[in-house]
């Protein structure tokens, strides 16, 4: 790759720009595709203001592998007016009362609120802001657990695979329980030491980082609390998270994970796709604390930009349509299939799916929903998963290929996660990958966005990478509405910034591979490049 200082025309850009004059909004200097720099020293450590919006930053100017969103707004979208785009968030639910989201919540204008009548006759009564396919359910079994309980869901080979996984989890849970109990004890002791050191219980991470003591116990406690803070948690939050993990381990060890039927209270038959009269219109569910994931995902896409609150969304002209279908556990295929169809039928042009699992007894229902979305020109953006595995060989549902080789639809784009360190650690250590079944990568480590009750947090996962791309897709569909879902998918892939170096995979320093081999495109999403390409394709 040529080592140029900033931006230049890629071979594709030369082809699409040849013979075309610059548009009113695109000067000749602006109409250049960004390409990754070589041997650039990144800014380290990141300032808080940089970290909180690093996915919006530019790989050239900021030496951070962001998506050049700010650059796109400043140079390409200034004084341009887009069309409103509905983005479906199929997730755990969204805090539609959040200060930074309430202005962008989709409202079903065909439905009269709270009259108990299905005014638009779509089968869902008073679905004002979306639909809740989970009712009052928050926790659920994992799919392999449901298969063990009801082996008739799958063939014998799949049942044996599920049983073997459960046996393995019993062993790992036993080991994990011991580690977590030790970690919990260490964190509690360190907190006690530093509380005494500062003579107060509520010390800050800045105060912890500033500790300079020769006392071995204080130094050890400093390191432990820094470790806790590296997870983006306070000590009390860490204790709660640890206890939740311990409860999960104990459930597996004791076999309790196979005994509870969470679905029973919903009253439907989850094995019957035609049984659609279930759930309710409360898209926030029964407990706001259980919709952290969906609220964060929605914020990444659509938080109001430049309003002085929290973070900024990627897209500036969207409405969030909420489909609550992803519990704390594995989603049901039925809920996902019906959720996709609901979002499509209510006008979503982009659907984000930050969920996934390794078993899918009714995968055909989801495949049919994907094909239905394709027939209605809807793009589905899906997280690749957080198991640090190659999904060209390992199962990861839903997907757009039943044999992991041949796609049955061209409206699904699967997203791997990037770290903010530009270099050989640019791939998030947890991210799944696959030359055939991951399409492109995007920022997914420490992404700042809305969380319930007017709060904001840094979270990470391919769950965060996916809505970053969904936001860029919504931008394209807003400003270039004539482009199809298929065209938008390939713009996102083809216009990305190619990384031509070797990178560390799965966080293993001894496992380095060409970045080009980790996804179909070998690129990272770039909003600036994508809008340039969309501008030319639209003509």
Secondary structure, DSSP 8 states (H G I E B T S, - for coil): ----SS----HHHHHHHTT----TT--TTT-------SS-----S--HHHHTTGGGS-TTTTSS----HHHHHHHTSTT-----EEEEEEES---TT-TTTGGGB---TTS-TTSSS-TT-SS-TT-SSEEETTTT--B---HHHHHHH-GGGS-HHHHHHHHHHHHHHHHHHHHHHHHHHHHHHHHHHHHHHHHHHHTSS---HHHHHT-----HHHHHHHHHHHHHHHTT--HHHHHHHHHHHHHHHHHHHHTGGGT--GGGGG-S-TT-TT-----BS-TT-S-GGGGHHHHHHHHHHH--TTSSSS---S-SSEEEEEEE---BS---HHHHHHHHHHHHHTTEEEEEE---BS--TTHHHHHHHHHHHHHTT-EEEEE--SS--BTTTS--BS-S-SSSSS-S-SSEEEEEEE-S--STT-B-TT--B-TTT--EEEE-SSEEEEETTTEEEEE-SHHHHHHHHHHHHHHHHHH-TTS-HHHHHHHHHHTSEE--SEEEETTEEEEEEEGGGSSSS-EE--HHHHHHHHHHHT-
